[in-house]
Amino acid sequence: MPNKIVPKEPPNVADTYLTAAPETGDAIEIRPRRMLNEKQVLAIVPVGHTTLWRLEKAGRFPKSTYISPNRRIWFADEIAAWQNEIDGNPRTR
C-alpha cells in the first residue's frame, strides 16, 4: 500500500471574522486577542511569579485582567509590545 500524503490543514477560518466598518461599510478583518495565563507568561518572560507581580505593580509590565474571580490573564499582543519596548532600553536598576 503506498504512503498516504496528508495535506496540512488550512488556517482556522473560525479564528478570523469579517465585519463591515460602520463609517464606510468596507469589510475589515477582526481577530480575537490571544489570552495568556500566568504559567504561559512565565514561559515567555524569564522571571518568577513574585518578580512578575512586582513589575506589574510598578507599571513596568502590562497589567493583567481578571476574566473571572480566580482567573487572571494577559493579552499576548501587550506582552509582545512590552518585549519590543524593552529591547532597545538600557539596563536600569
C-alpha distance (Angstrom), angle and dihedral (degrees) to the residues before:
residue distance angle dihedral
M1 . . .
P2 3.84 . .
N3 3.78 120.7 .
K4 3.75 112.1 -92.8
I5 3.79 115.2 -128.2
V6 3.77 112.1 -142.2
P7 3.81 113.7 -159.1
K8 3.77 119.1 -134.5
E9 3.75 114.1 -99.0
P10 3.79 115.6 -103.7
P11 3.80 117.3 -115.2
N12 3.75 112.7 -74.0
V13 3.78 104.9 -92.5
A14 3.80 90.0 -162.5
D15 3.82 88.7 68.8
T16 3.80 91.5 65.4
Y17 3.77 126.3 60.9
L18 3.77 128.3 -167.3
T19 3.74 119.6 -148.3
A20 3.78 136.8 162.1
A21 3.79 121.3 -102.2
P22 3.81 107.2 -119.4
E23 3.81 95.2 -134.4
T24 3.80 100.9 46.4
G25 3.78 106.0 13.6
D26 3.82 90.0 -127.6
A27 3.78 116.7 146.5
I28 3.80 113.4 -106.1
E29 3.78 129.1 -173.8
I30 3.80 118.9 -121.8
R31 3.78 123.0 -169.9
P32 3.79 122.8 -171.8
R33 3.79 115.4 -113.5
R34 3.78 114.1 -108.8
M35 3.80 114.2 -117.7
L36 3.81 122.1 -147.9
N37 3.79 127.0 -162.2
E38 3.81 122.3 -142.8
K39 3.80 94.0 -92.3
Q40 3.82 90.9 53.7
V41 3.83 92.0 47.1
L42 3.81 91.3 49.7
A43 3.81 89.0 51.9
I44 3.83 88.3 58.3
V45 3.80 100.7 37.1
P46 3.83 114.1 53.2
V47 3.82 98.2 -135.7
G48 3.79 135.4 96.1
H49 3.79 125.0 -103.5
T50 3.83 92.8 -100.9
T51 3.81 92.0 52.8
L52 3.79 89.8 46.6
W53 3.80 89.6 53.3
R54 3.84 91.4 47.8
L55 3.82 92.6 48.9
E56 3.80 90.7 49.4
K57 3.81 92.4 46.7
A58 3.84 91.2 49.8
G59 3.82 90.9 50.5
R60 3.81 92.9 -114.4
F61 3.83 94.2 114.8
P62 3.83 131.5 44.1
K63 3.80 114.7 -84.3
S64 3.76 118.6 -108.1
T65 3.78 123.5 -127.6
Y66 3.77 127.7 -141.0
I67 3.78 112.1 -133.5
S68 3.81 91.8 178.7
P69 3.82 133.1 3.7
N70 3.80 92.8 -84.9
R71 3.81 103.4 24.4
R72 3.80 119.2 86.8
I73 3.80 121.7 -177.8
W74 3.79 140.9 177.2
F75 3.78 125.0 -149.8
A76 3.82 113.3 -114.3
D77 3.81 93.3 -139.3
E78 3.83 90.4 57.0
I79 3.82 90.9 50.3
A80 3.82 90.3 50.0
A81 3.82 91.0 48.9
W82 3.82 89.6 50.2
Q83 3.82 90.4 51.1
N84 3.80 90.9 51.0
E85 3.81 91.1 46.9
I86 3.80 95.3 53.0
D87 3.81 93.2 42.0
G88 3.80 93.2 85.4
N89 3.81 100.0 30.8
P90 3.80 119.9 107.1
R91 3.78 117.7 -118.5
T92 3.78 115.4 -85.6
R93 3.78 131.4 -171.8
